[in-house]
Amino acid sequence: MRQGIRMVTAIGLAMFLGVPGLRAEPSAEQLRQTIRDYITRQETALGTFTIPDSREKGTLRTLTLVRVHERVGKTGDYYYSCTDMKDVATGDVLDLDFDVAETGTALNVVAVRIHKDNGKPRYTYDDHDNLVPLP
């Protein structure tokens, strides 16, 4: 019993001191909320949420959030989740991928990409999590 108490205390102390590998991962809801907050901050600052569309010569797409996907994951150093967003000009539904980094105690969106345009994927990933463009 004493050894169990010591172990719990050691883990708690390690988590408090920030020992790598012993702190809790962010929850799925924290990751989804980070993405929602990122979108809201851009809408508040700029009046809209926009993203450049590399396939349309970098033109900006103005989007509104439909939903953040339930699925979240981690690839390499980044967590990720996706959203469905609607283009306000065309009505197209875009699936955007959001990469989220954990820096200290904060979660921050570090990259956003258009993954699907009306259900058609623009890229996939290989066995080593490298992005592979599709025609």
Buried (B, 14 or more C-beta within 10 A) or exposed (E): EEEEEEEEEEEEEBEEEEEEEBBEEBEBEBBBBBBEEBBEEBBEEEEEBBBEBEEEEEEEBBBEBEEBBEEBEEEEEBBBBBBBBBBBEEEBBBBBBBBBBBEEEEBEBEEBBBBBBEEEEBBEEEEEEEEEEEE
